Amino acid sequence: MKYLKEVRTMLLTAVLVVLLMNILTAIIQPWLPYLLVGLVVVTVGWLFYSRATRL
C-alpha cells in the first residue's frame, strides 16, 4: 500500500507542476521573446566577463 501512496504523491506533484507551468506560460507568453533575448544577453555577457577576468 505504501508503494501506491508514493505513486499517488508523485502523480499529484506532476499534475501540480504541469498546472504551474501552464499558468506561468500563460502569464509570461507576451514577454517570452524579451525574456529569451535577456537570457542570451546575460549568458553571453557572463561568458565574456569570466573570459576577461581570467586574462
Protein Blocks (a to p, Z undefined) as FASTA:
>chain_A
ZZmmmmmmmmmmmmmmmmmmmmmmmmmmmmmmmmmmmmmmmmmmmmmmmmmmmZZ
